[in-house]
Amino acid sequence: MKAAIVTIGDEILIGQIVDTNSGFIAKTLDKIGIEITEMLSISDHKTHILETFASLQNKVDLVLITGGLGPTKDDITKKTFCDYFEDELIVNQEILEHVTQLIEGFYKRPINQMNKDQALVPSKCIILKNPNGTAPGMWMQKEHTVFISLPGVPYEMKDILENEIVPKIVREYNRPFIIHQTVLTYGQGESMVAERIEDWENNLPDFIKLAYLPSPGRVRLRLSARGNSEEVLKNALSDQIKQLTELIGDIIVGYDDNDTIEVVLGRVLTQNKLTLATAESCTGGKIAQRITSVAGASAYFKGSIVCYSEEVKTAILKVSKQTIADYSVVSEQVAKEMALNVQQLMNVDYAIAVTGNAGPTKDATDEEVGTVFIALASPEMVFVEKFNFGQPREKVIDRAVNKSFEILQKEILKNVQ
């Protein structure tokens, strides 16, 4: 089965909000074997919506539309549905009762006509219940294509998709299996990884596809298998992952989309009852943010000092003023003191410290823009590595964060294995 996703809303096209709905829908449908062929964002304009529907008619099996179902005049999806399907709006009594209960019972205010109009739906549509809002989803078919309209509010859309649409698709359609396996690597660029696995990649079975998903300092390798036997696909993927691990096991840190390096680190730290703290200058707390994004991080992460200014480095973190005067804030010596001092201050086993010049100017240092020093203090020792991550500023910060995780993981695994 093939599907297209359409988001309706001028607020998306002018960059006022970010479309997160399409990604969630795509991921959910992929899990049940539906291939997404297009994602479109279009304006709240009747002609544009109708043209988009017509262009997708019989081209895909499913068209999922989000947005334009609110109670105000600029929300025109329902009326446009009626035009496209040559239908008319009628009051659905069950929806009206739900809307009334939500407005008067939950929100404790009188229901108005706009609220009541949310119970107007095309007479031919299949209603998709929305327990969290006033706008129901709508399922309508024309020739070989099903059009499904969903509210744009993310939590409303997600509930309808998971509890109404997915079960209906699973019941009524035969679908192939699509299985993905992601391998997360750190420390080598996309071209270097590709060179190491070239022969393996060239010999992949036809039903398995490989995609490279690079970002600064890391590369995700996504294997996608498609076929009619789930067991055959899982066994084939398992075999290929085993071969891949033999080739690049030294840079693999995880085997799942959710197995980010911070998740892997958290698991190792928890299992070995180890603790961690960070001291960050040029990364501005981004390392700590990534660490604390993992549920249960409080078991091993004690805290962070974001010492962006020289004053905080000396007054709070107790970095020597003389060290800064002799070597500047962007130096091996300052990074070392940052790591040791935050390790002692937080009483932890491991501490990572970062200081650098992310740009765009050199500020009070002779080091080139893009220079970053990363220090790691362990129970046995402290060491510092120097990098130049180039430009632009965002790239320097992202690569510094990822490299910090890579250094930390290698050192911890070396000591606990």
C-alpha positions in Angstrom: 0.0 0.0 0.0 1.1 3.5 -0.8 0.1 6.7 1.1 0.6 10.4 0.9 0.4 12.9 3.8 -1.0 16.4 3.3 -0.8 19.1 6.0 -3.1 22.1 5.5 -2.2 25.5 7.1 -0.7 28.8 6.1 1.0 28.8 9.5 3.2 26.0 8.4 4.1 27.5 5.0 5.2 30.8 6.6 7.3 29.0 9.2 5.2 30.0 12.2 4.9 26.4 13.4 6.8 23.3 12.6 5.0 20.3 11.1 5.6 17.4 13.5 2.4 15.6 12.4 3.7 14.3 9.1 6.7 12.6 10.8 4.5 10.9 13.4 2.0 9.7 10.7 4.8 8.4 8.5 6.5 6.5 11.3 3.1 5.0 12.4 2.1 3.8 9.0 5.5 2.5 8.2 5.2 0.1 11.1 2.1 -1.5 9.6 3.7 -1.9 6.1 2.5 1.2 4.3 4.9 3.0 2.1 4.8 6.9 2.2 5.4 8.3 -1.3 4.8 12.0 -0.7 4.5 14.6 2.0 2.9 17.9 1.1 2.2 21.1 3.0 -0.4 23.3 1.3 -2.3 26.6 2.1 -5.8 27.0 3.5 -7.2 27.7 0.0 -10.1 25.8 -1.4 -8.7 25.6 -5.0 -5.3 24.5 -3.8 -6.8 21.7 -1.6 -9.0 20.4 -4.4 -6.1 20.4 -6.9 -4.0 18.5 -4.4 -6.7 15.9 -3.8 -7.2 15.4 -7.6 -3.5 15.0 -8.1 -3.3 12.2 -5.6 -6.5 10.5 -6.7 -5.8 6.8 -7.7 -2.1 7.6 -7.4 -1.9 6.3 -3.8 -4.2 4.1 -1.7 -4.4 6.5 1.2 -4.3 10.2 1.6 -4.0 11.4 5.2 -4.8 15.1 5.7 -4.2 17.1 8.9 -5.5 20.6 9.7 -8.3 22.9 8.7 -10.9 21.2 11.0 -11.3 24.0 13.6 -14.4 26.0 14.3 -13.3 29.3 12.7 -14.0 30.6 9.2 -10.4 29.9 8.0 -10.8 26.2 8.6 -12.4 24.9 5.3 -11.4 21.3 5.1 -14.9 19.9 5.8 -16.6 22.1 3.2 -13.9 21.3 0.7 -14.4 17.6 1.4 -18.0 18.0 0.5 -17.1 19.7 -2.8 -14.7 17.0 -3.7 -17.0 14.2 -2.9 -20.2 15.9 -4.1 -21.7 15.6 -0.6 -23.3 17.8 2.0 -22.8 18.6 5.7 -25.2 17.1 8.2 -25.4 17.2 12.0 -24.1 14.1 13.6 -26.0 13.8 16.9 -23.3 11.6 18.6 -20.6 14.2 17.9 -22.9 17.0 19.0 -23.4 15.3 22.3 -19.7 14.8 22.7 -18.9 18.5 21.9 -21.6 19.7 24.3 -20.2 17.5 27.1 -16.7 18.7 26.4 -17.5 22.4 26.3 -20.1 22.6 29.1 -19.0 19.7 31.2 -15.2 19.9 31.0 -14.5 23.6 30.1 -17.5 24.8 32.1 -18.8 27.4 29.6 -21.9 27.7 27.5 -21.7 26.1 24.0 -21.9 28.5 21.1 -22.9 28.0 17.5 -19.3 27.6 16.3 -18.9 24.7 18.8 -22.1 23.1 17.6 -21.0 23.4 14.0 -18.1 21.0 14.8 -20.8 18.3 14.7 -21.4 19.0 11.0 -19.8 16.3 8.9 -20.2 15.0 5.3 -23.1 12.7 5.1 -21.1 9.9 3.3 -18.1 9.9 5.7 -17.1 7.3 8.3 -16.7 9.1 11.6 -13.4 8.8 13.4 -14.0 9.6 17.1 -11.9 12.3 18.7 -12.2 11.9 22.5 -9.7 14.8 23.1 -11.3 17.5 21.0 -14.3 18.8 19.1 -13.3 18.0 15.6 -13.8 14.3 14.5 -11.7 12.6 11.9 -13.4 11.7 8.6 -12.8 8.7 6.3 -14.1 8.9 2.7 -13.3 6.9 -0.4 -13.4 7.9 -4.0 -12.6 5.3 -6.6 -9.4 3.6 -5.5 -8.2 6.1 -2.9 -9.2 6.6 0.7 -9.0 10.2 2.0 -8.7 10.6 5.8 -9.0 14.0 7.4 -7.5 14.5 10.9 -7.4 17.5 13.2 -4.1 19.4 13.2 -3.7 19.4 17.0 -0.9 16.8 17.5 -2.3 15.0 20.5 -5.8 14.8 19.0 -4.4 13.5 15.7 -2.2 10.9 17.4 -5.1 9.4 19.4 -7.3 9.1 16.3 -4.5 7.6 14.2 -3.5 5.0 16.8 -7.0 4.0 18.1 -9.2 4.4 15.0 -7.2 4.5 11.8 -4.4 1.9 12.4 -6.8 -0.8 13.7 -9.2 -0.2 10.7 -6.3 -0.5 8.2 -5.0 -3.6 9.9 -8.4 -5.2 9.8 -9.4 -4.3 6.2 -6.1 -4.4 4.2 -3.5 -6.9 3.3 -0.1 -5.3 3.7 3.6 -6.4 3.3 5.9 -6.4 6.2 8.4 -3.5 6.5 11.1 -3.9 9.1 13.9 -1.4 9.8 17.0 -1.9 11.8 19.2 1.1 12.6 22.9 0.9 13.5 24.4 4.0 15.2 28.0 4.8 14.6 30.2 7.5 16.1 33.7 8.8 15.3 33.9 8.4 11.5 32.3 10.3 8.6 29.9 9.0 6.1 32.5 8.5 3.3 34.9 6.6 5.6 32.1 4.3 6.8 30.9 3.7 3.3 34.4 2.8 2.2 34.8 0.2 5.0 31.5 -1.5 4.2 31.4 -1.2 0.4 31.7 -4.9 -0.4 29.1 -5.8 2.2 26.7 -3.2 0.9 27.2 -4.4 -2.7 26.1 -7.9 -1.7 23.0 -7.0 0.2 19.9 -9.0 -0.8 17.5 -7.2 -3.2 14.8 -6.9 -0.5 17.1 -5.1 1.9 18.0 -1.4 1.3 20.7 0.6 3.1 20.4 4.3 3.8 23.1 6.6 5.3 21.8 9.2 7.8 24.8 11.4 8.7 25.0 14.2 11.2 28.1 15.9 12.7 30.2 13.3 14.4 27.9 10.3 13.8 26.3 8.2 11.1 23.1 6.1 11.4 22.9 3.2 9.0 19.3 2.2 8.4 18.5 -1.2 6.9 15.0 -1.6 5.5 13.6 -5.0 4.6 10.3 -5.5 2.8 8.5 -8.7 2.1 5.6 -11.1 2.9 7.3 -13.1 5.6 8.2 -11.3 8.8 10.3 -14.3 10.0 12.4 -14.3 6.8 12.9 -10.6 7.0 14.0 -10.6 10.7 16.4 -13.5 10.1 17.9 -11.8 7.1 18.4 -8.5 8.9 19.9 -10.3 11.9 22.4 -12.0 9.6 23.4 -8.7 7.9 23.7 -6.9 11.2 26.1 -9.6 12.4 28.2 -9.2 9.3 28.2 -5.4 9.7 29.3 -5.6 13.3 32.3 -7.7 12.3 33.3 -5.0 9.9 32.8 -1.8 11.9 32.1 -3.0 15.5 34.7 -0.5 16.8 32.5 2.5 15.9 29.0 1.0 16.6 27.4 2.3 19.7 23.8 1.1 19.3 21.4 -1.0 17.2 18.1 0.9 17.3 16.7 4.3 16.5 16.1 4.8 20.2 19.6 3.4 21.1 21.3 6.8 20.9 24.7 7.1 22.5 23.3 8.9 25.5 20.9 6.0 26.1 23.8 3.5 25.7 25.9 5.5 28.1 23.1 5.7 30.6 22.6 2.0 30.6 26.3 1.3 31.2 26.6 3.9 33.9 23.5 2.5 35.7 24.6 -1.1 35.4 28.0 -0.3 36.9 26.8 2.2 39.4 28.9 5.0 38.1 28.2 8.8 38.2 28.8 11.6 35.8 28.9 15.4 35.7 29.7 18.0 33.0 31.3 21.4 32.7 30.4 23.2 29.5 31.5 26.4 27.9 31.1 26.6 24.2 28.4 23.9 24.1 26.2 25.9 26.5 24.7 23.0 28.3 23.8 20.9 25.3 25.7 17.8 26.6 23.7 18.0 29.8 20.5 18.5 27.9 21.1 15.3 25.8 22.0 13.3 29.0 18.9 14.4 30.9 16.6 13.7 27.9 17.0 10.0 28.9 14.5 8.8 31.4 16.2 7.7 34.6 19.3 9.9 34.1 19.1 11.1 37.7 20.5 7.7 38.7 23.9 8.5 37.3 24.0 12.2 36.3 24.7 14.6 39.2 24.7 17.9 37.4 26.4 20.4 35.1 28.0 23.8 35.3 27.5 25.9 32.2 30.5 28.2 32.6 30.1 30.3 29.5 32.0 33.3 30.9 35.4 33.6 32.4 33.9 34.9 35.6 31.8 31.8 36.1 34.8 29.6 35.3 36.9 31.2 38.1 34.2 32.1 40.7 32.0 29.0 40.5 34.2 26.3 38.9 37.4 27.6 40.6 39.5 27.5 37.4 42.7 29.3 38.2 42.8 32.9 37.0 46.5 32.5 36.4 45.9 29.5 34.2 43.5 31.6 32.1 46.0 34.5 32.0 48.8 32.2 30.8 46.9 30.0 28.3 43.5 31.7 27.6 40.1 30.2 28.2 40.3 28.1 25.1 43.2 25.8 26.1 44.2 22.4 27.1 45.1 23.6 30.6 41.7 25.2 31.3 39.8 22.2 29.9 41.7 20.0 32.3 41.0 22.1 35.3 37.3 22.3 34.4 37.0 18.5 34.3 38.9 17.9 37.5 37.2 20.7 39.4 33.6 19.6 38.4 34.5 16.0 39.2 35.6 17.0 42.7 32.7 19.5 43.2 30.0 17.0 42.2 31.8 14.0 43.7 31.4 11.8 40.6 33.3 9.0 38.9 33.5 10.7 35.5 33.5 14.3 34.4 33.5 15.7 30.9 34.5 19.3 30.2 34.4 21.4 27.0 35.9 24.7 26.1 36.3 26.1 22.7 35.8 28.8 20.1 32.6 28.2 18.1 32.9 31.5 16.3 32.2 33.5 14.4 35.0 35.6 16.0 38.1 34.5 18.0 37.3 36.6 21.0 40.0 36.6 23.7 42.1 33.7 22.4 44.7 33.0 19.7 43.1 29.7 18.8 41.4 29.4 15.4 37.6 29.5 15.1 36.3 26.0 15.4 38.9 24.9 18.0 37.5 22.9 20.8 39.3 21.2 23.8 37.5 18.2 25.4 38.7 16.9 28.7 37.7 13.8 30.5 38.4 13.0 34.2 38.0 9.4 35.2 38.7 7.8 38.6 42.3 7.0 37.4 43.3 9.9 35.2 42.5 13.0 33.2 43.2 13.7 29.6 42.5 16.4 27.0 42.0 16.2 23.2 42.1 19.1 20.8 39.9 19.3 17.7 39.1 21.8 15.0 35.5 21.3 13.9 35.5 24.1 11.2 32.5 26.2 10.7 29.6 27.2 11.0 29.0 27.7 14.6 26.1 25.2 14.8 28.3 22.5 13.3 31.1 23.2 15.8 28.7 22.8 18.8 27.0 19.7 17.5 30.3 18.0 16.7 31.7 18.9 20.1 28.7 17.4 21.8 28.9 14.2 19.8 32.7 13.9 20.2 32.3 14.3 23.9 29.9 11.4 24.1 32.2 9.3 21.9 35.2 9.9 24.1 33.2 9.3 27.3 31.7 6.0 26.0 35.1 4.6 24.9 36.7 5.4 28.2 33.9 4.0 30.3 33.7 0.8 28.3 37.4 0.4 28.4 37.3 0.5 32.2 34.2 -1.7 32.9 34.8 -4.5 30.4 
